[in-house]
Amino acid sequence: MPAVSTVTDRPDADYQASLAAIQAAIARFKGCNEQELHELSDDLNELARMAEKLRSGRVEIAVFGEISTGKSALINALCGEQRAAVNVRGGWTKDVWHVPWESAGYCVPGLEQSQVVLVDTPGLNEVDGAHRAEMAHAAAARADLVIFVADSDLNDIEYRALVELAASDKPLLLVLNKADLYRPDQLRDLLALFRGPRLAGVVEPQNIVAAQADPREVEYVIQSADGRTRSEWRRPQPNVEEVKARIVELLSADGKALIALNAAIFAADKSDRMSALRVRFREEEAARTIWSFAVTKALAVALNPIGAADVIGGIAVDAAMVVTLGRIYGIQISTNNARSLAASIAKSAGLVTVFEAMVSWASSAFKALTVGLGVVVTAVPQGAAAGFGSFIVGQAARYYFQHGASWGAQSPKQVVSQILANTDKQSVLDRLKGEIMKKLALNRHAK
């Protein structure tokens, strides 16, 4: 009789599914070409680090807040010792710091070597802190749980940051630090304000707690047995028990599921970003390739003094362009198939290729009759026509490879017609003529 699946099986299944999703994303993007791998190396490294984090069961808790709200002090108080840098000037945290929290007393079920890490981030309102803000947001993307530290009512910067963090769909704790600076009634009113309508749907009321991570010194008046008095300034012990209790409660209830969900979201976001970047790289390279081959064909056809050889050379250029475009999109195509595809596209182009052929063959015939002396007369119109035809072939081939070596639901003729309708023919011809004239100007024999 098969075992009955229980609810407790779900986190394990999600955990393994998340790890598989990250590994699949890494494998997919490792198949990119060399240039794409170079551009995407940081993202691939981040995916690898997330996979390692998931395998080890490391829980990351990112701590955010403005300068001097006591982020680093809160981390120290939770750890029970001085672990994060604290400075009275504010703005002391210049980087993202990972601080192991051994005293948390939590490990991921089934991963007894797991670790809870507190991540200290730079202040939200750092001057010239654009790079630090970017680092902080990267830490938030990796984090499984987020703590936002404030020491008074929220200003606009804090409110916007809190809303943005809440959109990540991760458990979010709002900690009112420096509670010792307020009278009991003031503290009660401030917590009630946080739990009111303004933050409804942003932070759960039970996730809003108070703390005094680094209490200010208090003066004590001490009276001796003989009646004399003296005063001493003493710093009370930090009080972060509410914060710790709520963190442990959240992790104990959903720890493994939280880590799995966060890893899955991280992998999906990274994959989307990397896919978009790869598309952009390929489109930019394809555009450069098409124009480069169009100019090459224009010059090869225009400046070849031998009749008919320019036409044959132009066909070879188109085939080479199609092979190169296929390689850009990760599709291998033989030279013969590339020549057939280019011819098929040219045929679908109809009047454009008829125009190109008429100009090319007429110009070639003129070259032959004049034994090459007619090259200058025919160069510009013949070259521009050939280059434009190559440009259209390249645009259609790009569409073909974009769709996985398929025309999709359309016919080649429909695709080419669409490309022709969206192409400024005169602009392309003028650019090609300019390239030809530039080359002629550099040729001392072209008088």
For each residue, the residues with C-beta under 8 A, 3 or more apart:
1:
2:
3:
4:
5: 9
6: 9
7: 10
8: 11 12
9: 5 6 12 13
10: 7 13 14 257
11: 8 14 15 109 256 257 260
12: 8 9 15 16 110 256
13: 9 10 16 17
14: 10 11 17 18 256 257 260 261 264
15: 11 12 18 19 54 256 259 260
16: 12 13 19 20
17: 13 14 20 21 260 264
18: 14 15 21 22 54 259 260 261 263 264 267
19: 15 16 22 23 51 54 55 263
20: 16 17 23 24
21: 17 18 24 25 263 264 267 268
22: 18 19 25 26 47 50 51 54 263 266 267
23: 19 20 26 27 51
24: 20 21 27 28
25: 21 22 28 29 47 267 270 271 274
26: 22 23 29 30 44 47 48 51
27: 23 24 30 31
28: 24 25 31 271
29: 25 26 32 36 37 40 43 44 47 271 274 278
30: 26 27 37 44
31: 27 28 330
32: 29 36 37 40 278
33: 36 37 327 328 330
34: 37 38
35: 38 39 281 285
36: 29 32 33 39 40 278 281 282
37: 29 30 32 33 34 40 41 44
38: 34 35 41
39: 35 36 277 281
40: 29 32 36 37 43 44 274 277 278
41: 37 38 44 45
42: 45 46
43: 29 40 46 47 270 273 274 277
44: 26 29 30 37 40 41 47 48 274
45: 41 42 48 49
46: 42 43 49 50 138 142 270
47: 22 25 26 29 43 44 50 51 267 270
48: 26 44 45 51 52
49: 45 46 52 53 142
50: 22 46 47 53 54 142 263 266 267 270
51: 19 22 23 26 47 48 54 55
52: 48 49 55 56
53: 49 50 56 58 60 142 263
54: 15 18 19 22 50 51 57 259 260 263
55: 19 51 52
56: 52 53 111 113 114 115
57: 54 107 108 110 111 113 114 115 256 259
58: 53 114 115 116 117
59: 106 108 114 115 116 117 144 145 251 255 258 259
60: 53 98 117 119 139 142 143 144 145
61: 101 116 117 118 119 143 144 145 146 147 247
62: 119 121 136 139 140 142 143 145 146 147
63: 71 74 75 118 119 120 121 147 149
64: 71 121 124 136 140 146 147 148 149 161 165
65: 69 70 71 123 124 148 149 150 158 177
66: 69 123 124 125 150 155 157 158
67: 90 91 123 124 125 126
68: 90 91 123 151
69: 65 66 123 149 150 151 177 178
70: 65 73 74 149 151 177 178 213 214
71: 63 64 65 74 75 84 93 120 121 123 149
72: 75 76 84 85 86 92 93 120
73: 70 76 77 84 86 177 213 214 238
74: 63 70 71 77 78 147 149 175 177 211 213 240 243
75: 63 71 72 78 79 83 84 99 118 120
76: 72 73 79 81 82 83 84 86 213 214 238
77: 73 74 80 211 213 214 238 240
78: 74 75 101 103 104 118 240 243 244
79: 75 76 83 99 101 102 103 118
80: 77 103
81: 76
82: 76 86
83: 75 76 79 99
84: 71 72 73 75 76 93 97 99 118 120
85: 72 92 93 97
86: 72 73 76 82 92 214
87: 90 92
88:
89: 92
90: 67 68 87 123
91: 67 68 94 122 123 126 127
92: 72 85 86 87 89
93: 71 72 84 85 97 120 121 122 123
94: 91 122 132
95: 122 132 135
96: 119 120 121 122 135 136 138 139
97: 84 85 93 119 120
98: 60 117 118 119
99: 75 79 83 84 117 118 119 120
100: 115 116 117 118
101: 61 78 79 104 115 116 117 118
102: 79 115
103: 78 79 80
104: 78 101 116 244 247 248 251
105: 248
106: 59 116 248 251 252 255
107: 57 111 112 113 114 115 116
108: 57 59 111 114 255 256 259
109: 11 255 256
110: 12 57 256
111: 56 57 107 108 114
112: 107
113: 56 57 107
114: 56 57 58 59 107 108 111
115: 56 57 58 59 100 101 102 107
116: 58 59 61 100 101 104 106 107 251
117: 58 59 60 61 98 99 100 101
118: 61 63 75 78 79 84 98 99 100 101
119: 60 61 62 63 96 97 98 99 139 142 143
120: 63 71 72 75 84 93 96 97 99
121: 62 63 64 71 93 96 132 135 136 139 140
122: 91 93 94 95 96 126 129 132 133 135 136
123: 65 66 67 68 69 71 90 91 93 126 129 132
124: 64 65 66 67 133 136 157 158 161
125: 66 67 129 157
126: 67 91 122 123 129 132 133
127: 91
128:
129: 122 123 125 126 132 133
130: 133 134
131: 134 135
132: 94 95 121 122 123 126 129 135 136
133: 122 124 126 129 130 136 137
134: 130 131 137 138
135: 95 96 121 122 131 132 138 139
136: 62 64 96 121 122 124 132 133 139 140
137: 133 134 140 141
138: 46 96 134 135 141 142
139: 60 62 96 119 121 135 136 142 143
140: 62 64 121 136 137 143 146 165 168 170
141: 137 138 168 266 269
142: 46 49 50 53 60 62 119 138 139 262 266
143: 60 61 62 119 139 140 146 170 262
144: 59 60 61 170 171 258 259 262
145: 59 60 61 62 170 171 172 173 247 250 251 258
146: 61 62 64 140 143 165 168 170 171 172 173
147: 61 62 63 64 74 172 173 175 243 247
148: 64 65 158 161 162 165 172 173 174 175 203
149: 63 64 65 69 70 71 74 175 177
150: 65 66 69 153 154 158 174 175 176 177
151: 68 69 70 176 177 178 181
152: 190
153: 150 190 193
154: 150 158 159 162 194
155: 66 158 159
156: 159 160
157: 66 124 125 160 161
158: 65 66 124 148 150 154 155 161 162
159: 154 155 156 162 163 198
160: 156 157 163 164
161: 64 124 148 157 158 164 165
162: 148 154 158 159 165 166 172 174 199 202 203
163: 159 160 166 167 202
164: 160 161 167 168
165: 64 140 146 148 161 162 168 170 172
166: 162 163 172 201 202 203
167: 163 164
168: 140 141 146 164 165 265
169: 265
170: 140 143 144 145 146 165 258 262
171: 144 145 146 207 250 254 258
172: 145 146 147 148 162 165 166 202 203 204 207
173: 145 146 147 148 203 207 208 209 243 246 247
174: 148 150 162 194 199 203 207 208 209
175: 74 147 148 149 150 209 210 211 243
176: 150 151 179 187 190 191 194 208 209 210 211
177: 65 69 70 73 74 149 150 151 210 211 212 213
178: 69 70 151 181 182 212 213 214
179: 176 182 187 210 211 212 239
180: 212 215 216 236
181: 151 178 216
182: 178 179 186 187 190
183: 186 187
184: 187 188
185: 188 189
186: 182 183 189 190
187: 176 179 182 183 184 190 191 210
188: 184 185 191 192
189: 185 186 192 193
190: 152 153 176 182 186 187 193 194
191: 176 187 188 194 195 208 210
192: 188 189 195 196
193: 153 189 190 196 198
194: 154 174 176 190 191 199 203 208
195: 191 192 199 205 208
196: 192 193 199 200
197: 200
198: 159 193
199: 162 174 194 195 196 202 203 208
200: 196 197
201: 166
202: 162 163 166 172 199
203: 148 162 166 172 173 174 194 199 207 208
204: 172 207 208
205: 195 208
206: 246
207: 171 172 173 174 203 204 246
208: 173 174 176 191 194 195 199 203 204 205
209: 173 174 175 176 242 243 246
210: 175 176 177 179 187 191 242
211: 74 77 175 176 177 179 238 239 240 242 243
212: 177 178 179 180 215 236 238 239 240
213: 70 73 74 76 77 177 178 238 240
214: 70 73 76 77 86 178 238
215: 180 212 218 235 236 237 238 239
216: 180 181 235
217: 233 234 235
218: 215 233 234 235 236
219: 231 232 233
220: 231 232 233 234
221: 229 230 231
222: 229 230 231 232
223: 227 228 229
224: 227 228 229 230
225:
226:
227: 223 224
228: 223 224
229: 221 222 223 224
230: 221 222 224
231: 219 220 221 222
232: 219 220 222
233: 217 218 219 220
234: 217 218 220
235: 215 216 217 218
236: 180 212 215 218 239
237: 215
238: 73 76 77 211 212 213 214 215
239: 179 211 212 215 236
240: 74 77 78 211 212 213 243 244
241: 244 245
242: 209 210 211 245 246
243: 74 78 147 173 175 209 211 240 246 247
244: 78 104 240 241 247 248
245: 241 242 248 249
246: 173 206 207 209 242 243 249 250
247: 61 104 145 147 173 243 244 250 251
248: 104 105 106 244 245 251 252
249: 245 246 252 253
250: 145 171 246 247 253 254 255 258
251: 59 104 106 116 145 247 248 254 255 258
252: 106 248 249 255
253: 249 250
254: 171 250 251 257 258
255: 59 106 108 109 250 251 252 258 259
256: 11 12 14 15 57 108 109 110 259 260
257: 10 11 14 254 260 261
258: 59 144 145 170 171 250 251 254 255 261 262
259: 15 18 54 57 59 108 144 255 256 262 263
260: 11 14 15 17 18 54 256 257 263 264
261: 14 18 257 258 264 265
262: 142 143 144 170 258 259 265 266
263: 18 19 21 22 50 53 54 259 260 266 267
264: 14 17 18 21 260 261 267 268
265: 168 169 261 262 268 269
266: 22 50 141 142 262 263 269 270
267: 18 21 22 25 47 50 263 264 270 271
268: 21 264 265 271 272
269: 141 265 266 272 273
270: 25 43 46 47 50 266 267 273 274
271: 25 28 29 267 268 274 275
272: 268 269 275 276
273: 43 269 270 276 277
274: 25 29 40 43 44 270 271 277 278
275: 271 272 278 279
276: 272 273 279 280
277: 39 40 43 273 274 280 281
278: 29 32 36 40 274 275 281 282
279: 275 276 282 283
280: 276 277 283 284
281: 35 36 39 277 278 284 285
282: 36 278 279 285 286 328 329
283: 279 280 286 287
284: 280 281 287 288
285: 35 281 282 288 289 328
286: 282 283 289 290 325 328 329 394 398
287: 283 284 290 291
288: 284 285 291 292
289: 285 286 292 293 321 324 325 328 394
290: 286 287 293 294 321 325 390 391 394 395 398
291: 287 288 294 295 391
292: 288 289 295 296
293: 289 290 296 297 317 318 320 321 324 390 394
294: 290 291 297 298 387 388 390 391 394 428 432
295: 291 292 298 299 387 432 435
296: 292 293 299 300 317
297: 293 294 300 301 313 314 317 318 386 387 389 390
298: 294 295 301 302 383 384 386 387 390 432 435 436
299: 295 296 302 303 383 435 436 439
300: 296 297 303 304 310 313 314 317 386
301: 297 298 304 310 311 313 314 360 382 383 386 387
302: 298 299 310 375 378 379 380 382 383 384 386 436 439
303: 299 300 375 379 383 436 439 440 443
304: 300 301 309 310 313 367 375
305: 367 372 375
306: 309 310 367 368 372
307: 310 364 365 366 367 368 369
308: 311 312 364 368
309: 304 306 312 313
310: 300 301 302 304 306 307 313 314 360 363 364 367 382 386
311: 301 308 314 315 360 361 364
312: 308 309 315 316
313: 297 300 301 304 309 310 316 317
314: 297 300 301 310 311 317 318 360 386 389 390
315: 311 312 318 319 339 342 343
316: 312 313 319 320
317: 293 296 297 300 313 314 320 321 390
318: 293 297 314 315 321 322 338 339 342 346 390 393
319: 315 316 322 323 335 338 339 342
320: 293 316 317 323 324 335 338
321: 289 290 293 317 318 324 325 342 390 393 394 397
322: 318 319 325 326 333 338 339 341 342 393 394 397
323: 319 320 326 327 333 334 335 338
324: 289 293 320 321 327 328
325: 286 289 290 321 322 328 329 394 397 398 401
326: 322 323 329 331 332 333 338 397 401 405
327: 33 323 324 330 331 332
328: 33 282 285 286 289 324 325 401
329: 282 286 325 326 398 401 402
330: 31 33 327
331: 326 327 401 404 405
332: 326 327
333: 322 323 326 337 338 341 405
334: 323 337 338
335: 319 320 323 338 339
336: 339 340
337: 333 334 340 341
338: 318 319 320 322 323 326 333 334 335 341 342
339: 315 318 319 322 335 336 342 343
340: 336 337 343 344
341: 322 333 337 338 344 345 397 400
342: 315 318 319 321 322 338 339 345 346 393 397
343: 315 339 340 346 347
344: 340 341 347 348 412
345: 341 342 348 349 392 393 396 397 412 416
346: 318 342 343 349 353 356 389 392 393
347: 343 344 350 353
348: 344 345 396 411 412 413 415 416 417
349: 345 346 352 353 389 392 393 396 416 420
350: 347 353 354 413 416
351: 354 355
352: 349 355 356 388 389 392 420
353: 346 347 349 350 356 357 389
354: 350 351 357 358
355: 351 352 358 359 385
356: 346 352 353 359 360 385 386 388 389
357: 353 354 360 361
358: 354 355 361 362
359: 355 356 362 363 381 382 385 386
360: 301 310 311 314 356 357 363 364 382 385 386
361: 311 357 358 364 365
362: 358 359 365 366
363: 310 359 360 366 367 374 378 381 382
364: 307 308 310 311 360 361 367 368 382
365: 307 361 362 368 369
366: 307 362 363 369 370 374 377 378
367: 304 305 306 307 310 363 364 370 371 372 374 375 378
368: 306 307 308 364 365 371
369: 307 365 366 374
370: 366 367 373 374
371: 367 368
372: 305 306 367 375
373: 370
374: 363 366 367 369 370 377 378
375: 302 303 304 305 367 372 378 379 446
376: 379 440 446 447
377: 366 374
378: 302 363 366 367 374 375 381 382
379: 302 303 375 376 382 383 436 440 446
380: 302 383 384 433 436 437 440
381: 359 363 378 384 385
382: 301 302 310 359 360 363 364 378 379 385 386
383: 298 299 301 302 303 379 380 386 387 432 433 436
384: 298 302 380 381 387 388 429 432 433 436
385: 355 356 359 360 381 382 388 389 429
386: 297 298 300 301 302 310 314 356 359 360 382 383 389 390
387: 294 295 297 298 301 383 384 390 391 428 432 435
388: 294 352 356 384 385 391 392 425 428 429 432
389: 297 314 346 349 352 353 356 385 386 392 393
390: 290 293 294 297 298 314 317 318 321 386 387 393 394
391: 290 291 294 387 388 394 395 423 428 432
392: 345 346 349 352 388 389 395 396 416 419 420 423
393: 318 321 322 342 345 346 349 389 390 396 397
394: 286 289 290 293 294 321 322 325 390 391 397 398
395: 290 391 392 398 399 419 423
396: 345 348 349 392 393 399 400 412 415 416 419
397: 321 322 325 326 341 342 345 393 394 400 401
398: 286 290 325 329 394 395 401 402
399: 395 396 402 403 407 415 419
400: 341 396 397 403 405 406 407 415
401: 325 326 328 329 331 397 398 404 405
402: 329 398 399
403: 399 400 406 407 408
404: 331 401
405: 326 331 333 400 401
406: 400 403
407: 399 400 403 410 411 412 415
408: 403
409:
410: 407 414 415 418
411: 348 407 414 415
412: 344 345 348 396 407 415 416
413: 348 350 416 417
414: 410 411 417 418
415: 348 396 399 400 407 410 411 412 418 419
416: 345 348 349 350 392 396 412 413 419 420
417: 348 413 414 420 421
418: 410 414 415 421 422
419: 392 395 396 399 415 416 422 423
420: 349 352 392 416 417 423 425
421: 417 418
422: 418 419
423: 391 392 395 419 420 428
424: 427 428
425: 388 420 428 429
426: 429 430
427: 424 430 431
428: 294 387 388 391 423 424 425 431 432
429: 384 385 388 425 426 432 433
430: 426 427 433 434
431: 427 428 434 435
432: 294 295 298 383 384 387 388 391 428 429 435 436
433: 380 383 384 429 430 436 437
434: 430 431 437 438
435: 295 298 299 387 431 432 438 439
436: 298 299 302 303 379 380 383 384 432 433 439 440
437: 380 433 434 440 441
438: 434 435 441 442
439: 299 302 303 435 436 442 443
440: 303 376 379 380 436 437 443 446
441: 437 438 446
442: 438 439
443: 303 439 440 446
444:
445:
446: 375 376 379 440 441 443
447: 376
